[in-house]
Amino acid sequence: MNPNQRRMVRLIVFMLILFALMVATPMQAVHALPSVDIELDDELGATGTGLRLLLLLTVLAVAPAILVMMTSFTRTVVVLAFVRNALGTQQMPPNQVLLGLALFITVFVMMPVWQPIYADAWIPLQEGTIGWEEAYARAEDPLRDFMLEHTRGRDLQLFLGFSQEAPPETPEEVPLYALVPAFAISELKTAFQMGFVIFLPFIVIDMVVASTLMAMGMLMLPPMMISLPFKVLLFIMVDGWHLIIQSLLDGLMT
């Protein structure tokens, strides 16, 4: 990857970080956000300005999707989806509830990461005490530490091996374009492991109900219709939502 490509990657990542900061910025700090003035560059003219706006709109369009891959949102929403599928409750809770819960859990988990970015990078950048390069360097470290902590070495080595570049000697030298997909597949593997454990007790209930109905000769009665109330009752008795969220927080914040 040449220097120009590296600068482009760093610009895109920093804009994503700024997007996250604007989401997490307290309401009382909103009035301090700088205004944006669009002026035509004498050298580039209208064409150069149009290209800049196109690049900005493109980054903003994909920012939410890329930002999701750099936080704990992936693990959280996949685990919650496994819970609903294991219960067999179809669309209960609905997708909006699961996504909203996953979003706020992600904000809670990522707040210790976003706070130093806001304090050390965003505020000094607003005040003009540091430049964009320094702000990017300060904002990159907390995110890098979080992703490295939850990324398996085998997954990271997969992307570093295909990058055809010299292996990094320190964690600070790991490029984000290799770290982000490695972090994503590590989160997916962890979420599927948790989903397997979640499925086990409900599969046992389904097997017991199906065997009982078969022994009674009630082959025309759907086993799911009988097992669903028992699975919901078991989930309520063990305070399932509390246990699931506690397991997620233990894995993400310890």
C-alpha positions as CSV (number, residue, x, y, z in Angstrom):
1,M,0.0,0.0,0.0
2,N,1.5,3.3,-1.1
3,P,1.6,6.5,1.0
4,N,-1.4,8.0,-0.8
5,Q,-3.5,4.9,-0.1
6,R,-2.4,5.0,3.6
7,R,-3.5,8.6,3.9
8,M,-6.9,7.8,2.4
9,V,-7.4,4.9,4.8
10,R,-6.4,7.1,7.7
11,L,-8.8,9.9,6.5
12,I,-11.7,7.5,6.2
13,V,-11.1,6.0,9.6
14,F,-10.8,9.4,11.3
15,M,-14.0,10.5,9.7
16,L,-15.7,7.4,11.1
17,I,-14.3,8.2,14.6
18,L,-15.6,11.7,14.3
19,F,-19.0,10.3,13.4
20,A,-19.0,8.2,16.5
21,L,-18.0,11.2,18.6
22,M,-20.9,13.2,17.3
23,V,-23.2,10.4,18.3
24,A,-21.8,10.2,21.7
25,T,-21.3,14.0,22.3
26,P,-23.3,15.4,25.2
27,M,-26.2,17.7,24.4
28,Q,-24.6,20.6,26.2
29,A,-21.6,20.3,23.9
30,V,-23.5,20.4,20.6
31,H,-23.5,24.2,20.5
32,A,-19.6,24.0,20.5
33,L,-19.5,22.1,17.2
34,P,-17.8,24.1,14.5
35,S,-19.7,25.5,11.5
36,V,-18.9,24.2,8.1
37,D,-18.2,26.6,5.2
38,I,-18.0,25.3,1.7
39,E,-15.9,27.5,-0.6
40,L,-14.7,27.0,-4.1
41,D,-10.9,26.4,-4.4
42,D,-9.4,28.7,-7.0
43,E,-7.0,26.0,-8.2
44,L,-9.4,23.1,-8.3
45,G,-12.5,25.0,-9.2
46,A,-16.0,23.5,-9.1
47,T,-14.8,20.1,-10.3
48,G,-12.4,19.7,-7.3
49,T,-15.1,20.8,-4.9
50,G,-17.6,18.4,-6.4
51,L,-15.1,15.5,-6.0
52,R,-14.5,16.4,-2.4
53,L,-18.3,16.5,-1.7
54,L,-18.7,13.2,-3.5
55,L,-16.0,11.6,-1.3
56,L,-17.5,13.1,1.8
57,L,-21.0,11.8,1.0
58,T,-19.6,8.4,0.1
59,V,-17.8,8.1,3.4
60,L,-20.9,9.2,5.4
61,A,-23.0,6.7,3.5
62,V,-20.8,3.7,4.5
63,A,-19.8,5.2,7.9
64,P,-22.6,3.5,10.0
65,A,-21.8,0.0,8.5
66,I,-18.0,0.4,9.0
67,L,-18.5,1.8,12.4
68,V,-20.6,-1.2,13.4
69,M,-17.7,-3.4,12.5
70,M,-15.3,-1.5,14.8
71,T,-17.4,-1.8,18.0
72,S,-19.1,-4.5,20.1
73,F,-22.4,-4.2,18.1
74,T,-21.7,-7.3,16.0
75,R,-21.3,-9.7,18.9
76,T,-24.3,-8.2,20.8
77,V,-26.8,-8.3,18.0
78,V,-25.8,-11.8,16.8
79,V,-26.1,-13.2,20.4
80,L,-29.5,-11.5,20.8
81,A,-30.7,-13.0,17.5
82,F,-29.5,-16.4,18.7
83,V,-31.6,-16.0,21.9
84,R,-34.8,-15.3,19.9
85,N,-34.2,-18.2,17.5
86,A,-33.5,-20.6,20.4
87,L,-36.7,-19.6,22.0
88,G,-38.6,-20.1,18.7
89,T,-40.7,-17.0,19.3
90,Q,-40.6,-15.9,15.7
91,Q,-40.6,-12.1,15.7
92,M,-40.8,-11.6,19.4
93,P,-39.0,-9.4,20.4
94,P,-39.2,-7.6,17.1
95,N,-36.2,-6.6,15.1
96,Q,-36.5,-3.0,16.2
97,V,-36.3,-3.9,19.9
98,L,-33.2,-6.2,19.4
99,L,-31.4,-3.6,17.3
100,G,-32.2,-0.8,19.8
101,L,-31.1,-2.9,22.7
102,A,-27.9,-3.9,20.9
103,L,-27.2,-0.3,20.0
104,F,-27.5,1.0,23.6
105,I,-25.5,-1.9,25.0
106,T,-22.8,-1.0,22.4
107,V,-22.9,2.7,23.5
108,F,-22.5,1.5,27.1
109,V,-19.6,-0.8,26.3
110,M,-17.8,1.6,24.0
111,M,-18.2,4.7,26.2
112,P,-14.8,4.1,28.0
113,V,-13.2,4.0,24.6
114,W,-15.0,7.0,23.2
115,Q,-14.5,9.3,26.3
116,P,-10.7,9.5,25.9
117,I,-11.1,10.1,22.1
118,Y,-13.5,12.9,22.8
119,A,-11.4,14.4,25.5
120,D,-7.9,14.0,24.0
121,A,-8.6,14.3,20.3
122,W,-12.0,15.9,19.5
123,I,-11.9,18.8,22.0
124,P,-8.2,19.8,21.3
125,L,-9.1,19.7,17.5
126,Q,-12.0,22.0,18.1
127,E,-9.9,24.4,20.1
128,G,-7.2,24.4,17.4
129,T,-4.4,23.2,19.7
130,I,-3.7,20.2,17.6
131,G,-3.9,19.4,13.9
132,W,-5.7,16.6,12.0
133,E,-2.7,14.3,12.0
134,E,-2.2,14.5,15.8
135,A,-6.0,14.2,16.4
136,Y,-6.1,11.1,14.3
137,A,-3.1,9.5,16.2
138,R,-4.8,10.2,19.5
139,A,-8.2,8.9,18.4
140,E,-6.8,5.8,16.9
141,D,-5.0,4.4,20.0
142,P,-8.1,3.7,22.2
143,L,-10.0,2.0,19.3
144,R,-6.9,0.0,18.4
145,D,-6.4,-1.2,21.9
146,F,-10.1,-2.2,22.2
147,M,-10.0,-4.2,18.9
148,L,-6.7,-5.8,19.6
149,E,-7.9,-7.0,23.0
150,H,-10.8,-8.8,21.4
151,T,-9.1,-10.1,18.3
152,R,-7.7,-13.5,18.0
153,G,-4.1,-13.8,16.9
154,R,-4.9,-16.4,14.3
155,D,-7.5,-14.1,12.7
156,L,-5.2,-11.2,12.7
157,Q,-2.4,-13.3,11.2
158,L,-4.7,-14.3,8.4
159,F,-5.1,-10.8,7.1
160,L,-1.5,-9.8,7.8
161,G,-0.3,-12.7,5.8
162,F,-2.3,-11.8,2.8
163,S,-1.3,-8.1,3.0
164,Q,2.2,-9.0,1.7
165,E,3.8,-6.6,4.0
166,A,6.4,-7.0,6.7
167,P,4.9,-8.3,9.9
168,P,4.4,-5.5,12.5
169,E,6.8,-5.6,15.4
170,T,4.5,-3.8,17.9
171,P,0.7,-3.5,18.3
172,E,0.9,0.1,17.3
173,E,2.2,-0.9,13.9
174,V,-0.8,-3.2,13.1
175,P,-2.7,-1.5,10.2
176,L,-6.3,-0.8,10.7
177,Y,-7.3,-2.2,7.3
178,A,-6.1,-5.6,8.6
179,L,-7.2,-5.2,12.2
180,V,-10.9,-4.3,11.5
181,P,-11.8,-7.4,9.5
182,A,-9.8,-9.6,11.9
183,F,-11.7,-8.1,14.8
184,A,-15.1,-8.6,13.0
185,I,-14.6,-12.3,12.4
186,S,-13.3,-12.8,15.9
187,E,-16.5,-11.2,17.2
188,L,-18.5,-13.4,15.0
189,K,-16.8,-16.6,16.3
190,T,-17.3,-15.5,19.9
191,A,-21.0,-14.7,19.2
192,F,-21.6,-18.1,17.6
193,Q,-19.9,-19.9,20.5
194,M,-22.3,-18.1,22.9
195,G,-25.2,-18.9,20.6
196,F,-24.3,-22.7,20.7
197,V,-24.4,-22.6,24.5
198,I,-27.7,-20.7,24.5
199,F,-29.3,-23.3,22.2
200,L,-28.4,-26.4,24.3
201,P,-31.1,-26.2,27.1
202,F,-33.8,-25.3,24.6
203,I,-32.9,-28.2,22.3
204,V,-33.2,-30.5,25.3
205,I,-36.7,-29.2,26.0
206,D,-37.7,-29.8,22.3
207,M,-36.3,-33.3,22.4
208,V,-38.2,-34.2,25.6
209,V,-41.5,-32.7,24.3
210,A,-41.1,-34.5,20.9
211,S,-40.4,-37.8,22.5
212,T,-43.3,-37.5,24.9
213,L,-45.7,-36.7,22.1
214,M,-44.5,-39.6,20.0
215,A,-44.9,-42.0,22.9
216,M,-48.4,-40.8,23.4
217,G,-49.2,-41.2,19.7
218,M,-50.0,-37.5,19.2
219,L,-48.0,-37.3,15.9
220,M,-50.3,-34.6,14.4
221,L,-49.6,-32.1,17.2
222,P,-46.6,-29.8,16.4
223,P,-44.0,-30.3,19.1
224,M,-43.1,-26.6,18.8
225,M,-46.5,-25.6,20.0
226,I,-46.1,-27.5,23.2
227,S,-42.4,-26.8,23.9
228,L,-42.7,-23.0,23.3
229,P,-44.4,-22.2,26.6
230,F,-42.0,-24.4,28.6
231,K,-39.0,-22.7,26.9
232,V,-40.4,-19.3,27.7
233,L,-41.1,-20.4,31.3
234,L,-37.5,-21.7,31.7
235,F,-36.2,-18.5,30.3
236,I,-38.2,-16.4,32.7
237,M,-37.4,-18.6,35.8
238,V,-33.6,-18.2,35.2
239,D,-33.9,-14.5,34.4
240,G,-32.5,-15.2,30.9
241,W,-32.2,-11.6,29.7
242,H,-30.2,-10.7,32.7
243,L,-27.9,-13.6,32.3
244,I,-27.4,-13.0,28.6
245,I,-26.5,-9.3,29.0
246,Q,-24.3,-10.1,32.0
247,S,-22.4,-12.6,29.9
248,L,-22.0,-10.1,27.1
249,L,-20.7,-7.4,29.4
250,D,-18.3,-9.8,31.2
251,G,-16.8,-10.7,27.8
252,L,-16.6,-7.2,26.5
253,M,-15.6,-5.1,29.6
254,T,-13.3,-7.4,31.6
